[in-house]
Amino acid sequence: MSPVNEPAGHRGMMAWFAQNHVAANILMLTILVGGAISLTTNKVEIFPDMSVDIISINVPYLGATPAEAEEGICLRVEEAVAGIDGVKKLRSFGLEGSGLVMVELDTYIDAKDVLDDVKAAVDRITTFPRETEKAIITELTMRYHVMSLVLYGDVEEATLKELAQEMRDELTSLPGITQIEIVGVRDYEISIEVSEETLRRHRLTFDDVSRAVADSSLDLPGGSLKTAGGEVLIRTQGQRYRGSEFEQIVVLAQADGTEIRLGDIATVVDGFEDSDLAGYFDGQRSVQLQVFRVGEQNLLEIVEICEDYLAQNRANLPAGVSVATWFDRSKMLRSRIDLLTRNARYGLAFVFLILALFLDLRLAFWTTLGIPISFMGAFWMMPYVDTSINMMSLFGFILALGIVVDDAIVVGENVFAYRQRGMSHVDAAIAGVKEIALPVTMAVLTTMVAFVPLLCISGVWGKFVRMIPIVVISVLAFSLVEALLILPAHLSRGHPIAAQRGGLGPIGRFQGMIRKGLDAFVDRVFEPFVQRAVAWRYLTISVALAILILTVGFVSAGFLRFSLLPKVEADNVWASLSMPRGTSVDQTRKVVDQLEEAAHRVRDRVDAEWRGQPREQTVWARLFGGNDRTAVPAEQSLFKHIATSIGEQPFTRGDAGGPPTRADRGGHAAEVNIELLDGETRGNRFSSERIARLWREEVGEIPGVSSLTFTSSLFAGSDAISVEMSHRNFDELLAAVEEFKQTLGEYEGVIDITDTFEPGK
């Protein structure tokens, strides 16, 4: 039929696609192929790349008290950078030995430009105390930690560090891994100890010894020498790397030819720096290799490379040394992916089953197929809207899963209604989609608009959640394309239903029975109810208003709790310990021992309770998958590992850096971390929150502790309640703070009350 003689109802883009199956299939295949390619090439990470819009200014002031650091550094830096364009807020921290100023930027400004202005402003400050060192000015960025590999055993610290360095070099030589950091072990250091009495005996000064060491431990270029055979570079190699080499340095040469070497007058110690940093894993000395993702690297591929490396090289470790994985972040991502795929699988099955019961098998199949087509379209668009596969975007897909199929069902049902009247498939498809196109489009657009405000959130939180509306809007847009252009083409084949009445098979007769039952419900129950609701409109409106008032009252009365960022249960429970500054590492170690002993008692208690409960798999787990308790050995513990850090608080500090609310490095700081079995294996009865509560109760009150907090959740946001107090008189301020803390402690349910003041030296 020529376009001139074409019926009016068969004109337009939707009608054209309904009659041209090849074009519709090409569009569908383009979406599917584009999504498949994007899935294999798109960046995979835990959370999206983003800038925190904070510049850190750290000025070392060795030996200074926090008050001196505040007056000599913080105030001067604040005055210098406060007027720079783009500076939103300043926060200063007077610490022992340094002053720290955090510059928060406006979101509209380029952080690189402000960074240059801040550096120039700080360089112009000429009133810093003479004892200060060069300021360290950096833009804070998110560090994308993937997992940690822990080397541990009953061996020397030097052995663990050498093994860690060797493992780091081998891993970074593999394609796909470029950044690994060794933590939990001290840096190498060669110390030279010389007494004043020895110096006097040999008529030497400390500067003489220092000068001799500096002049004798360096490589010097000597230029080049041209010869008949070519040019020769001349260079003296005198750099010393070991303590025995430093002992041979000549400090004083006598006129009679005798020499006094460094080893004759000093003690040279070739070891580690004098710090209180130490790490333990399951009670044994340990060192961690933290693996990071950079650039476009795939998080899951990095984890796979590390696991393959461990499988191949675990047996090559020396006797007494073991290796384990620690805090594998890919487990969270895999769990979110599994949740999405499981929900999608069940959703597809239920949608197809319901549609097959009430409509038609062919119609049910193509309508259900709209879900994967819409999702693949969104995957296809992700690289073009600067979106990666991460926890937030996957949450957007889970959210869209429940609403994406609605428009396809409405279109398919309307097409089916026309087919029931005896129309051909082509005519029914065209008439059905055209009649419902406008309301379906408006319904989808209104849903899209509902997510648009999430795109307008500013700050770091806005960058964090922007993935959700982008994904949902993309899925809805492609679902609309699929419902209006692709679906009608797939439903435009076949014969009128009226012509098939005599030849219905068992499936058709069963569908007929279901439809008759539904029609009977509509005619006898639903339609009379709607008629009465319309007739008694004032009563209907009153009931609706009463429900609205009850809902508002339910929320206002506090029955429905509000949380801006709800707690997410972790598979780790950790205790962060801060003693008064200046506390010796031995005293801190004693408190850590109490924490570890309490953790062992909690482990014995919960293991006895866990092993005693039934291990039969539930009916739901048999049908749909889930927690299979029969797969857990009876002798296995709920606790996988216990890691202890003395001298730092890695979990409390996190990976992104940021301003320390309390000093998290030094002999006064420690952290004890318990890794549990995954949540599905433990079940709700043995949640990390409950284990943290039992651990806190088992520890009890420890005198002399500045701060002791127990944490069992990830991404829990800031403190539940924060109060900032200020006063000109510092002594009165401290007294008010202590009184306020005691008052808060009298309220039931208030725990882990801390303040930011660090007592001690």
FENWOLIN-V613414 format. One record per residue. N is the residue number from 1. SS is DSSP state (@ for helix, = for strand, . for the rest). PSI is psi in radians with two decimals (none if undefined). Layout:
BEGIN
n	ss	psi
N	SS	PSI
N	SS	PSI
END
This chain:
BEGIN
n	ss	psi
1	.	2.27
2	.	2.74
3	.	-0.48
4	.	-0.71
5	.	0.09
6	.	2.37
7	.	2.58
8	@	-0.63
9	@	-0.26
10	@	0.24
11	.	2.74
12	.	2.89
13	@	-0.72
14	@	-0.72
15	@	-0.66
16	@	-0.77
17	@	-0.64
18	@	-0.53
19	@	-0.21
20	.	1.57
21	@	-0.58
22	@	-0.77
23	@	-0.74
24	@	-0.72
25	@	-0.65
26	@	-0.75
27	@	-0.75
28	@	-0.80
29	@	-0.62
30	@	-0.76
31	@	-0.78
32	@	-0.77
33	@	-0.75
34	@	-0.73
35	@	-0.69
36	@	-0.73
37	@	-0.74
38	@	-0.64
39	@	-0.61
40	@	-0.32
41	@	-0.28
42	.	2.69
43	.	2.38
44	=	2.16
45	.	2.98
46	.	-0.95
47	.	2.73
48	.	2.59
49	.	2.35
50	.	2.74
51	=	2.47
52	=	-0.03
53	=	0.78
54	=	2.35
55	=	2.30
56	=	2.29
57	=	1.88
58	=	2.07
59	=	1.90
60	=	2.37
61	.	1.34
62	.	2.34
63	.	-0.08
64	.	2.60
65	.	2.86
66	@	-0.66
67	@	-0.72
68	@	-0.66
69	@	-0.65
70	@	-0.82
71	@	-0.70
72	@	-0.38
73	@	-1.03
74	@	-0.84
75	@	-0.70
76	@	-0.69
77	@	-0.73
78	@	-0.77
79	@	-0.58
80	@	-0.61
81	@	-0.11
82	.	-0.56
83	.	0.09
84	.	2.38
85	.	2.27
86	.	-0.18
87	=	2.13
88	=	-0.77
89	=	2.58
90	=	2.38
91	=	2.25
92	=	2.60
93	=	1.97
94	=	1.95
95	=	2.88
96	.	2.03
97	.	0.06
98	=	2.77
99	=	2.35
100	=	2.24
101	=	2.19
102	=	2.13
103	=	1.94
104	=	2.31
105	=	2.73
106	.	2.64
107	.	-0.39
108	.	-0.23
109	.	2.68
110	.	2.09
111	@	-0.55
112	@	-0.71
113	@	-0.76
114	@	-0.62
115	@	-0.74
116	@	-0.72
117	@	-0.69
118	@	-0.76
119	@	-0.75
120	@	-0.69
121	@	-0.72
122	@	-0.65
123	@	-0.44
124	.	-0.15
125	.	2.13
126	.	0.06
127	.	0.24
128	.	2.58
129	.	2.65
130	.	-0.45
131	.	-0.12
132	.	2.72
133	.	3.12
134	.	2.38
135	.	2.47
136	=	1.92
137	=	2.08
138	=	2.71
139	=	2.17
140	=	2.29
141	=	2.73
142	.	2.36
143	.	2.20
144	.	1.43
145	=	2.34
146	=	-0.98
147	=	2.97
148	=	2.50
149	=	2.25
150	=	2.10
151	=	2.21
152	=	2.71
153	=	3.02
154	.	1.16
155	.	3.05
156	.	2.71
157	@	-0.66
158	@	-0.66
159	@	-0.77
160	@	-0.71
161	@	-0.70
162	@	-0.74
163	@	-0.70
164	@	-0.72
165	@	-0.69
166	@	-0.74
167	@	-0.68
168	@	-0.79
169	@	-0.68
170	@	-0.68
171	@	-0.74
172	@	-0.30
173	.	-0.24
174	.	2.53
175	.	2.31
176	.	-0.23
177	.	2.20
178	.	-0.30
179	=	2.05
180	=	2.33
181	=	2.32
182	=	2.17
183	=	2.88
184	.	0.19
185	.	2.59
186	.	2.76
187	.	2.67
188	=	2.58
189	=	2.40
190	=	2.00
191	=	2.49
192	=	2.05
193	=	2.11
194	=	2.41
195	.	2.70
196	@	-0.63
197	@	-0.72
198	@	-0.71
199	@	-0.74
200	@	-0.66
201	@	-0.62
202	.	0.19
203	.	0.85
204	.	2.78
205	.	2.91
206	@	-0.61
207	@	-0.59
208	@	-0.76
209	@	-0.77
210	@	-0.70
211	@	-0.70
212	@	-0.70
213	@	-0.78
214	@	-0.67
215	@	-0.35
216	@	-0.01
217	.	1.28
218	.	2.73
219	=	2.30
220	=	2.24
221	=	2.44
222	=	0.30
223	=	-2.67
224	=	2.72
225	=	2.12
226	=	2.24
227	=	3.03
228	.	-0.50
229	.	-0.08
230	=	-3.04
231	=	2.33
232	=	2.26
233	=	2.36
234	=	2.25
235	=	2.33
236	=	2.32
237	=	1.81
238	.	0.13
239	.	2.28
240	.	2.47
241	.	-0.23
242	.	2.73
243	@	-0.68
244	@	-0.55
245	@	-0.65
246	@	-0.55
247	@	-0.40
248	.	0.00
249	.	2.31
250	=	2.06
251	=	-0.67
252	=	2.24
253	=	2.12
254	.	2.86
255	.	-0.46
256	.	0.09
257	.	-0.14
258	.	2.61
259	=	2.47
260	=	2.01
261	=	2.85
262	@	-0.65
263	@	-0.34
264	@	-0.46
265	@	-0.13
266	=	2.82
267	=	2.06
268	=	2.08
269	=	2.00
270	=	1.70
271	=	-2.27
272	=	2.83
273	.	2.69
274	.	1.49
275	.	2.93
276	.	0.27
277	.	2.26
278	=	2.53
279	=	2.50
280	=	2.53
281	=	2.01
282	.	0.68
283	.	-0.04
284	=	2.66
285	=	2.46
286	=	2.88
287	=	2.47
288	=	2.49
289	=	1.87
290	=	2.12
291	=	2.30
292	=	2.66
293	.	2.34
294	.	2.66
295	.	-2.28
296	.	0.28
297	.	2.59
298	.	2.15
299	@	-0.77
300	@	-0.62
301	@	-0.65
302	@	-0.78
303	@	-0.71
304	@	-0.69
305	@	-0.78
306	@	-0.74
307	@	-0.70
308	@	-0.69
309	@	-0.78
310	@	-0.69
311	@	-0.58
312	@	-0.46
313	@	-0.01
314	@	-0.67
315	@	-0.27
316	@	-0.03
317	.	2.61
318	.	2.79
319	.	2.37
320	.	-0.06
321	=	2.30
322	=	2.86
323	=	2.48
324	=	2.72
325	=	2.58
326	=	2.28
327	.	1.08
328	.	1.83
329	.	-0.32
330	@	-0.37
331	@	-0.68
332	@	-0.74
333	@	-0.77
334	@	-0.67
335	@	-0.72
336	@	-0.68
337	@	-0.74
338	@	-0.70
339	@	-0.75
340	@	-0.85
341	@	-0.66
342	@	-0.78
343	@	-0.68
344	@	-0.70
345	@	-0.82
346	@	-0.69
347	@	-0.78
348	@	-0.74
349	@	-0.80
350	@	-0.71
351	@	-0.79
352	@	-0.72
353	@	-0.82
354	@	-0.78
355	@	-0.64
356	@	-0.57
357	@	-0.70
358	@	-0.36
359	.	-1.90
360	.	2.59
361	@	-0.81
362	@	-0.78
363	@	-0.70
364	@	-0.70
365	@	-0.88
366	@	-0.54
367	@	-0.74
368	@	-0.60
369	@	-0.29
370	@	-0.47
371	@	-0.98
372	@	-0.57
373	@	-0.77
374	@	-0.72
375	@	-0.73
376	@	-0.58
377	@	-0.73
378	@	-0.71
379	@	-0.66
380	@	-0.66
381	@	-0.27
382	@	-0.81
383	@	-0.49
384	@	-0.27
385	@	0.38
386	.	0.90
387	.	2.40
388	.	3.04
389	=	1.88
390	.	-3.08
391	@	-0.68
392	@	-0.77
393	@	-0.64
394	@	-0.63
395	@	-0.65
396	@	-0.70
397	@	-0.71
398	@	-0.68
399	@	-0.71
400	@	-0.35
401	@	-0.56
402	.	-0.18
403	.	-0.15
404	.	-0.48
405	.	-0.09
406	@	-0.83
407	@	-0.65
408	@	-0.66
409	@	-0.74
410	@	-0.79
411	@	-0.82
412	@	-0.71
413	@	-0.66
414	@	-0.69
415	@	-0.73
416	@	-0.65
417	@	-0.72
418	@	-0.62
419	@	-0.58
420	@	-0.40
421	.	-0.02
422	.	0.07
423	.	2.69
424	.	2.84
425	@	-0.69
426	@	-0.87
427	@	-0.70
428	@	-0.69
429	@	-0.78
430	@	-0.83
431	@	-0.72
432	@	-0.77
433	@	-0.63
434	@	-0.66
435	@	-0.60
436	@	-0.04
437	@	-0.83
438	@	-0.90
439	@	-0.63
440	@	-0.76
441	@	-0.77
442	@	-0.65
443	@	-0.75
444	@	-0.72
445	@	-0.70
446	@	-0.63
447	@	-0.70
448	@	-0.79
449	@	-0.55
450	@	-0.45
451	@	-0.18
452	@	-0.70
453	@	-0.48
454	@	-0.40
455	@	-0.26
456	@	0.01
457	.	2.31
458	.	3.02
459	@	-3.01
460	@	-0.67
461	@	-0.64
462	@	-0.71
463	@	-0.51
464	@	-0.70
465	@	-0.07
466	@	-0.38
467	@	-0.60
468	@	-0.96
469	@	-0.59
470	@	-0.80
471	@	-0.81
472	@	-0.77
473	@	-0.68
474	@	-0.77
475	@	-0.78
476	@	-0.67
477	@	-0.79
478	@	-0.52
479	@	-0.61
480	@	-0.74
481	@	-0.76
482	@	-0.71
483	@	-0.62
484	@	-0.42
485	@	-0.75
486	@	-0.82
487	@	-0.81
488	@	-0.60
489	@	-0.63
490	@	-0.36
491	.	0.06
492	.	0.29
493	.	2.64
494	.	-2.96
495	.	2.75
496	.	2.52
497	@	-0.59
498	@	-0.51
499	@	-0.19
500	@	0.06
501	@	-0.66
502	@	-0.27
503	@	0.49
504	.	2.34
505	.	-2.95
506	@	-0.69
507	@	-0.75
508	@	-0.72
509	@	-0.65
510	@	-0.73
511	@	-0.65
512	@	-0.72
513	@	-0.76
514	@	-0.78
515	@	-0.64
516	@	-0.72
517	@	-0.71
518	@	-0.75
519	@	-0.68
520	@	-0.70
521	@	-0.75
522	@	-0.79
523	@	-0.67
524	@	-0.44
525	@	-1.03
526	@	-0.83
527	@	-0.80
528	@	-0.64
529	@	-0.76
530	@	-0.70
531	@	-0.76
532	@	-0.66
533	@	-0.65
534	@	-0.70
535	@	-0.70
536	.	1.01
537	@	-0.60
538	@	-0.66
539	@	-0.71
540	@	-0.79
541	@	-0.67
542	@	-0.74
543	@	-0.73
544	@	-0.76
545	@	-0.66
546	@	-0.72
547	@	-0.71
548	@	-0.76
549	@	-0.74
550	@	-0.68
551	@	-0.82
552	@	-0.73
553	@	-0.64
554	@	-0.71
555	@	-0.76
556	@	-0.55
557	.	-0.13
558	.	0.13
559	.	-0.53
560	.	1.96
561	.	2.62
562	.	2.35
563	.	2.14
564	.	-0.77
565	.	1.68
566	.	2.68
567	.	2.42
568	=	2.08
569	=	2.35
570	=	2.89
571	=	0.20
572	=	2.56
573	=	2.18
574	=	2.59
575	=	2.21
576	=	2.12
577	=	2.30
578	=	2.08
579	=	2.91
580	.	2.45
581	=	2.40
582	.	-0.14
583	.	2.38
584	.	2.70
585	@	-0.48
586	@	-0.72
587	@	-0.71
588	@	-0.69
589	@	-0.63
590	@	-0.73
591	@	-0.67
592	@	-0.69
593	@	-0.69
594	@	-0.72
595	@	-0.73
596	@	-0.73
597	@	-0.70
598	@	-0.66
599	@	-0.68
600	@	-0.68
601	@	-0.69
602	@	-0.70
603	@	-0.80
604	@	-0.66
605	@	-0.87
606	@	-0.54
607	@	-0.73
608	@	-0.67
609	@	-0.67
610	@	-0.74
611	@	-0.32
612	.	-0.14
613	.	2.77
614	.	2.57
615	.	0.26
616	.	2.48
617	.	2.47
618	.	2.82
619	@	-0.71
620	@	-0.71
621	@	-0.62
622	@	-0.64
623	@	-0.77
624	@	0.06
625	.	2.80
626	.	-2.44
627	.	1.88
628	.	1.63
629	@	-0.35
630	@	-0.31
631	@	-0.10
632	.	2.13
633	.	2.54
634	.	-0.48
635	.	-0.05
636	.	2.54
637	.	2.69
638	.	-0.47
639	=	2.15
640	=	-0.92
641	=	2.76
642	=	2.06
643	=	2.39
644	=	2.33
645	=	2.18
646	=	2.25
647	=	-0.17
648	=	2.95
649	.	1.40
650	@	-0.74
651	@	-0.68
652	@	-0.71
653	@	-0.60
654	.	-3.06
655	.	-0.21
656	.	-0.04
657	.	-2.52
658	.	3.07
659	.	2.31
660	.	2.12
661	.	-0.36
662	.	2.73
663	.	2.14
664	.	0.23
665	=	2.46
666	=	2.93
667	=	-0.24
668	=	-0.18
669	=	2.52
670	=	2.89
671	=	2.37
672	=	2.16
673	=	2.22
674	=	2.16
675	=	2.18
676	=	2.94
677	.	2.82
678	.	2.76
679	@	-0.64
680	@	-0.62
681	@	-0.71
682	@	-0.72
683	.	2.94
684	@	-0.46
685	@	-0.50
686	@	0.95
687	.	2.75
688	@	-0.54
689	@	-0.72
690	@	-0.71
691	@	-0.67
692	@	-0.69
693	@	-0.76
694	@	-0.68
695	@	-0.75
696	@	-0.75
697	@	-0.66
698	@	-0.61
699	@	-0.77
700	.	-2.78
701	.	2.26
702	.	2.02
703	.	2.59
704	.	0.09
705	=	2.32
706	=	-0.74
707	=	2.40
708	=	1.93
709	=	2.57
710	=	2.26
711	=	2.42
712	=	0.20
713	=	2.67
714	=	2.63
715	.	0.68
716	.	0.03
717	.	-2.77
718	.	-3.01
719	.	2.66
720	.	-0.74
721	.	2.25
722	.	2.29
723	.	2.22
724	.	2.19
725	.	2.47
726	.	2.65
727	.	2.62
728	.	-0.62
729	.	2.00
730	@	-0.63
731	@	-0.75
732	@	-0.60
733	@	-0.79
734	@	-0.68
735	@	-0.71
736	@	-0.67
737	@	-0.80
738	@	-0.71
739	@	-0.70
740	@	-0.68
741	@	-0.72
742	@	-0.67
743	@	-0.75
744	@	-0.64
745	@	-0.28
746	.	-0.24
747	.	2.38
748	.	2.34
749	.	-0.13
750	.	2.10
751	.	2.97
752	.	0.95
753	.	2.08
754	.	2.86
755	.	2.93
756	.	0.02
757	.	2.28
758	.	1.90
759	.	2.97
760	=	-2.69
761	.	none
END
